[in-house]
């Protein structure tokens, strides 16, 4: 079976997901991509360029697999001479209905943010199948749609929400976790080392670095022993707290900044002990899953997608909103290195060795070529408002 995987924002986790699935799939996967920059323009204009790439394919695919950054309705209109009748699935890495906007972005104040959410909405409508990377993401998107549509004056087609829900499924993000095994140290670090705290997320406001670092400031002032490795990538404007943290925690920092080499990144994860997470937004959490796989003890908020990654009793690794975060973090650091039970085995299910066959079967079924018919019901009739 041939699949055209259409990704307008080909960078970072989006690029890794696309290339790794193409490599591990039993199907033939053609990657149609654009460089991962200027995300707003990609959502507006990417469909035009990618339609041209699609029309240039030597063979019409059996299925189109697009991502949420594509204006799918426009793409299908521009390719209708070849895409008509071709099943279409869309994979939502993120969505613009519930993704928090940067405080420095002028678009929300001018109501221009609604357009990107509307593209996500029409993309979901145009697809035959809507795939989300977590159960939380699916629920958040579907729960947000009625209020979003209610912001428009009339003919808002509320029945489309049920139609999208009926053709939606959860399909977790595939990750090359086994690749991390190559960098696992043969010998554990010497006893007596202070616990190593890991930050391996983007340096952006939605990861709430203020809560993360202010807790460490307080614990450092209390004399709690720990080391700190700040990994992850920064884009454009970096929250000022990072500069403050590097200065205030200078004597505890053992690594600061993005590591281009995957091996260097993986080695730090294997060395890590505690992974405190404070994010306000997370639809899946690839960096968290990677750190958990490498044996870091997670301390996760009891919200977003995080509970889905944990075994029972989940409360062992979850904290409630409020002051319990600092208290739980302090307890982990005082207890010493590798304080909590390992949860690395619980996330192995996200490795492509497990998930690639799941993707293959689902997509083949959507195309009518699988062992089971998983094709989703058509759009419900127009509802009157």
URDAGI-V656046 format. One record per backbone hydrogen bond with DSSP energy under -1.0 kcal/mol. NH is the residue of the N-H (numbers start at 0). CO is the residue of the C=O. E is the energy in kcal/mol with one decimal. If there is no record, write none. Layout:
# URDAGI-V656046
NH | CO | E
NH | CO | E
This chain:
# URDAGI-V656046
2 | 27 | -3.0
3 | 62 | -2.3
4 | 29 | -2.9
5 | 64 | -2.4
6 | 31 | -2.8
9 | 33 | -2.5
10 | 8 | -1.6
13 | 10 | -1.2
14 | 10 | -1.4
15 | 11 | -2.4
16 | 12 | -2.4
17 | 13 | -2.1
18 | 14 | -2.8
19 | 15 | -2.5
20 | 16 | -2.1
21 | 17 | -2.3
22 | 18 | -2.0
23 | 19 | -2.1
24 | 20 | -2.3
27 | 0 | -2.5
29 | 2 | -3.1
31 | 4 | -2.9
33 | 6 | -1.3
35 | 9 | -1.1
36 | 34 | -1.9
41 | 37 | -2.2
42 | 38 | -2.0
43 | 39 | -1.5
44 | 40 | -3.6
45 | 41 | -1.4
47 | 44 | -1.1
48 | 44 | -1.1
49 | 45 | -2.6
50 | 46 | -1.9
51 | 47 | -1.4
52 | 48 | -1.6
53 | 49 | -2.3
54 | 50 | -2.5
55 | 51 | -1.1
56 | 53 | -1.6
61 | 1 | -2.2
62 | 1 | -1.2
63 | 86 | -2.6
64 | 3 | -2.8
65 | 88 | -2.8
66 | 5 | -1.0
67 | 90 | -1.5
69 | 66 | -2.0
71 | 69 | -1.6
74 | 70 | -2.3
75 | 71 | -2.9
76 | 72 | -1.8
77 | 73 | -2.2
78 | 74 | -1.0
81 | 78 | -2.5
82 | 78 | -3.4
83 | 79 | -1.3
85 | 82 | -2.7
88 | 63 | -3.0
89 | 128 | -2.3
90 | 65 | -2.9
91 | 130 | -3.3
104 | 101 | -1.8
109 | 106 | -1.3
110 | 107 | -1.5
111 | 106 | -2.2
116 | 112 | -1.2
117 | 113 | -2.2
118 | 114 | -1.9
119 | 115 | -1.7
120 | 116 | -2.2
121 | 117 | -2.8
122 | 118 | -2.4
123 | 119 | -2.3
124 | 120 | -2.0
125 | 121 | -2.4
126 | 122 | -1.5
127 | 87 | -2.4
128 | 87 | -1.5
129 | 166 | -2.6
130 | 89 | -3.2
131 | 168 | -2.6
132 | 91 | -1.2
137 | 133 | -2.0
138 | 134 | -2.4
139 | 135 | -2.9
140 | 136 | -2.4
141 | 137 | -2.4
142 | 138 | -2.8
143 | 139 | -1.5
144 | 140 | -1.3
147 | 143 | -2.1
148 | 144 | -2.9
149 | 145 | -1.8
150 | 147 | -1.5
151 | 148 | -1.7
159 | 156 | -1.9
160 | 157 | -1.6
162 | 158 | -1.4
163 | 159 | -2.5
164 | 160 | -2.4
165 | 161 | -2.2
166 | 162 | -1.1
167 | 164 | -1.4
168 | 129 | -2.3
170 | 131 | -3.3
174 | 349 | -2.5
176 | 174 | -1.6
179 | 176 | -1.7
182 | 179 | -1.7
183 | 180 | -1.6
192 | 189 | -1.1
196 | 226 | -3.0
197 | 273 | -2.5
198 | 228 | -2.3
202 | 232 | -2.4
203 | 201 | -1.6
206 | 203 | -1.7
207 | 204 | -2.1
211 | 207 | -1.5
212 | 208 | -3.0
213 | 209 | -2.8
214 | 210 | -1.5
215 | 211 | -1.3
216 | 212 | -2.7
217 | 213 | -2.1
218 | 214 | -2.3
219 | 215 | -2.6
220 | 216 | -2.3
221 | 217 | -1.3
222 | 219 | -1.5
223 | 218 | -2.4
226 | 194 | -3.2
227 | 251 | -2.6
228 | 196 | -2.7
229 | 254 | -2.7
230 | 198 | -3.9
241 | 238 | -1.9
243 | 239 | -1.8
244 | 240 | -2.8
245 | 241 | -2.2
246 | 242 | -1.5
247 | 243 | -2.8
248 | 244 | -2.5
251 | 248 | -2.2
252 | 248 | -1.1
253 | 227 | -2.7
254 | 227 | -1.2
256 | 229 | -2.7
264 | 260 | -2.0
265 | 261 | -2.9
266 | 262 | -2.3
267 | 263 | -1.5
268 | 264 | -1.7
269 | 265 | -2.3
270 | 266 | -1.4
271 | 267 | -1.2
272 | 195 | -2.7
273 | 195 | -2.1
274 | 296 | -3.0
276 | 298 | -2.6
279 | 205 | -2.9
280 | 205 | -1.1
288 | 284 | -2.2
289 | 285 | -2.5
290 | 286 | -2.0
291 | 287 | -2.5
292 | 288 | -2.4
293 | 289 | -1.5
294 | 291 | -1.8
295 | 290 | -2.3
296 | 272 | -3.1
298 | 274 | -2.4
299 | 316 | -3.1
301 | 318 | -2.2
302 | 300 | -2.3
305 | 302 | -1.0
307 | 304 | -1.3
308 | 305 | -2.0
309 | 306 | -1.3
315 | 312 | -1.7
316 | 313 | -2.0
318 | 299 | -2.2
326 | 322 | -1.5
327 | 323 | -2.8
328 | 324 | -2.5
329 | 325 | -2.5
330 | 326 | -2.0
331 | 327 | -2.1
332 | 328 | -2.3
333 | 329 | -2.5
334 | 330 | -2.1
345 | 342 | -1.2
346 | 343 | -1.0
349 | 346 | -2.0
350 | 347 | -1.8
351 | 174 | -1.8
353 | 350 | -1.7
354 | 350 | -2.5
355 | 351 | -2.7
358 | 354 | -2.9
359 | 355 | -2.8
360 | 356 | -2.4
361 | 357 | -2.4
362 | 358 | -2.9
363 | 359 | -2.3
364 | 360 | -2.2
365 | 361 | -2.2
366 | 362 | -1.6
367 | 364 | -1.3
368 | 363 | -3.6
373 | 371 | -1.0
